[in-house]
Amino acid sequence: MSATDSDRILTEARQSLVRQREGGRRVTGRAIGQRSAEVRRRHFARKLTRVAMAISAVLAAAMVAGLVIDGIGFTGLVVTFFAVLAAMWFFSTYPRLKVPDLTTLNTGDVRTMVARTELWLEAQRPALPAPAVTLVDQIGVQLDGLGTQLEGLDSTEGSVGDVRRLVGEHLPGMVESWRKIPPHLRKEQRGGRDADQQLVDGLVKISQEINEISRNLAAGDLDALAVRGRYLDYKYGEGLEAAPQLVAPKEA
């Protein structure tokens, strides 16, 4: 990310902060990345499984009761209907998707760490100022790409440790520090900036750092791809150009 791009992002974020204070709206309640969306899909699938099992159990119990007492009658049908509704409501509502604890974010493999951090950020997003929400959404996309790049690397690589500290500690730590500031104190100026502006500036810097790490990781792959391309050009390029053109035989 160039210096111009960084300045543009920071300027847009600050302008968004001004608009939000003037009554702007923000969108919340959606996944910020593929990793957290994947966790949500698995959670939803487990809920559907529990709902299906609960309904099957209720219907099976009604059938057994009907066989034992030679029919359950209208009252039994009503009870069964409401039991099905209750089972659907309960198992589609509970258990709720648990928000990861701040202390557990930087644990597990890289894929797990990214997913936990995205889920945690999603839970904090409704309380954030609008420009910070925009930046969190952007960081979620960056984390997806970065997580994919890191999956094939040895956990002892220096870049993996840097990402873990940046994503699993510094990023959530910054948001958590902002959350701990009482709302009525967030507008107090310190060093020419209030708490909201400091949060936005910090998120911009983290986004830039993630982008820089991603570029550095991709540089090796891009170099390898370029070398491979030159090798193929050298080995096959001239041969293909010099090969005689195939001409279909003329009909007699």
Number of C-alpha atoms within 10 A of each C-alpha: 12 9 9 9 11 15 12 12 17 21 13 13 23 19 12 18 19 16 14 15 11 9 8 12 11 14 10 17 9 12 19 25 23 17 24 25 16 13 17 16 12 12 16 15 12 15 20 15 13 18 20 15 15 19 20 13 14 16 16 12 13 18 15 14 14 14 11 10 9 10 14 18 10 9 9 14 13 12 13 19 15 12 16 20 12 14 20 19 12 15 20 17 12 10 11 11 12 10 15 16 10 15 10 13 22 20 13 11 13 23 17 17 20 29 25 25 27 31 26 19 26 22 17 18 23 14 11 20 21 26 25 25 24 19 19 25 21 16 25 26 15 18 27 19 16 22 21 13 16 19 13 9 13 10 13 8 10 10 16 19 12 13 23 19 12 17 22 22 17 15 19 20 14 15 19 14 11 17 15 9 11 9 10 7 10 18 13 12 13 10 7 8 14 14 19 21 22 18 20 25 20 18 24 22 14 19 22 20 15 22 18 14 16 20 15 13 16 14 12 11 13 13 11 12 12 12 12 12 12 13 12 12 13 11 11 12 12 11 11 11 9 9 8 8 8 6 6 6 6 5 4 3
